[in-house]
Amino acid sequence: MTANIIIDFAGFVCEYLPIDPVDRRRTKLYSQAKLGDVPTHGIVMSTFNIIPYPTILEPGPGLFALHGNCRIAAAPEAGGVARFLRDRLAEETDLKLDIVPADSSGKGVIRLVVLPVLLDFEGYQLIVAPDETIILGSSLAALFYGVQTLRQLWGPAGDDEYQIPACRIEDVPRFRWRGLHLDVSRHFFDVAFVKKFLDTMALYKFNVLHWHLTDDQGWRVEMEGHPRLSEISAWRAASPLPHDRHTLDGRPYGGFYTQAQIREIVAYAQSRFITVVPEIEMPGHAMAALAAYPELGCRGEGYEVGQYWGIMKEVFCAGNDDVFAFLEEVLNQVMGLFPSEFIHIGGDECPKDAWQACPKCQARIKAEGLANEHELQSYFIRRIERFLLENGRRLIGWDEILEGGLAPNATVMSWRGSAGGIAAATAGHDVVMTPNTHCYLDYYQSEDRDNEPPGIGGYLPLRVSYAFDPLEGIPLNSQRHVLGGQGNLWTEYIEAPEHLEYMAYPRAQALAEALWSAPPKRDFAEFKTRLRPHLLRLGRMGVSYRPVPLDFDD
């Protein structure tokens, strides 16, 4: 084992045990970080309004003065993170700092250092002293997370100078999957808004955008060789009225992203260390695709892009090999656009009516020795999984993919409560927990619906989102299979960007802390105190968050 590394910086002494080369998750940080004999009385902990709350936070003496003569010191490999910090400083403080070589010295330096033996892959340490600030990251992603914490620490300006309280922070996330889901099928959001959404995610250390690109009501990604997906599938004749889902508005609606725009968004997310996981729905939620290519359905004709919300009975024909050829062509292009480890294939809410009446599907059931239509769905998912595995990707789907037997290497996204995730993890499958009870951000935030914008139903107060624990109910020996969790923004009733932000925040901030901070560091009353300045920050960022009363409890 390599000798421990000792770092003495501005009176903070830290000792690190190098990463276990066999299992990075077992790495421990042995810290002797101390403030020596410096008293910490007079430090107001509410000064550290950090969300999500860090693993270790020790206040220090004094303040770091952030002003125009400060500099950002970074090696070339950390240049992207340094430029991000420089640009955010310019936007948020009007200070224009230079980026200088990593070995630059002097007062007022913000030093960015990649130290691979520090904590785990996403772990960082932030040390703020009166003369200098340093962020040590075990990776570029970790360094980036340290920058987000630093952003949250600079306070209001005074005489063109910002004050950052001295402190030492050690921080590491609890889960590797910390996501938000964005449905752009029911309502379409343009490139500029998706980038803004990613910017806000980055501030709170989310690292996965689950992008719901196709559904019954719209197909939103351009596919070369399949022009009708953009010409027909991306447009519907009408949508339900916001307050009356049974009445259509008579207004054509639609939109799609070109492949160039997809690449632009993926690159933008990557620069913020966010992985974009695309979702292409199958075998259900396929009406938009069938409207363009009716031969892929069991009836073969008479389809239109969905206008109403809800579950539709027409699905891809599981007995037609042309369906699999089409989906493999689509997925090949999707994999070329999205470098993510996971490809989400939906798999949810697939009625079996069409398959029961379809001679091709019944022939498939007989030929494959399947017991019923539920096993036919499992056959469908397994076949797609084999294709993805052959191309170096992993399949993830909603918890309905458990029905009829789970594909061997599939990852389950548990949304109908936690039962599906518990069952999958117990069986040795990786899971992402996103139970509607805690994570569905299209639910109402108040029981007084008359004074809230439209939601899909339900009631999800901030307190409940904050209480989310992805490990709840998971047997101890299966908890290693829990990758993390995410909040979901379904947009049947959310058309405007301002409405979407209102539904997301502050509940997404609560989920960010639930997915990053260990339970001993989480306290709802204390979180509410830290939340208030963050809502002001969101306002300055132009984010239309939901205001909360001063004495709120939920």
Secondary structure, 3 states (H helix, E strand, C coil): CCCCEEEEECCEEEEECCCCCCCHHHCCCCCCCCCCCCCCCCCCHHHCCCCCCCCEEEEEEEEEEECCCCEEEECHHHHHHHHHHHHHHHHHHCCCCEEECCCCCCCCEEEEEECCCCCCCCCEEEEECCCEEEEEECCHHHHHHHHHHHHHHCCCCECCEEEEEEEEEEECCCCCEEEEEEECCCCCCCHHHHHHHHHHHHHCCCCEEEEECEECCEECECCCCCCHHHHCCCEECCCEECCEEEEECCCCEECCECHHHHHHHHHHHHCCCCEEEEEEEECCCCHHHHHHCHHHECCCCCCCCCCCCCCCCCCECCCCHHHHHHHHHHHHHHHHHCCCCEEEEECCCCCCHHHHCCHHHHHHHHHCCCCCHHHHHHHHHHHHHHHHHHCCCEEEEEHHHHCCCCCCCCEEEECCCCHHHHHHHHCCCCEEECCHHHHECCEECCCCHHHCCCCCEEECCHHHHHCCCCCCCCCHHHHHHEEEEEEEECCCCCCCHHHHHHHHCCHHHHHHHHHHCCHHHCCHHHHHHHHHHHHHHHHHCCCCCCCCCCCCCC
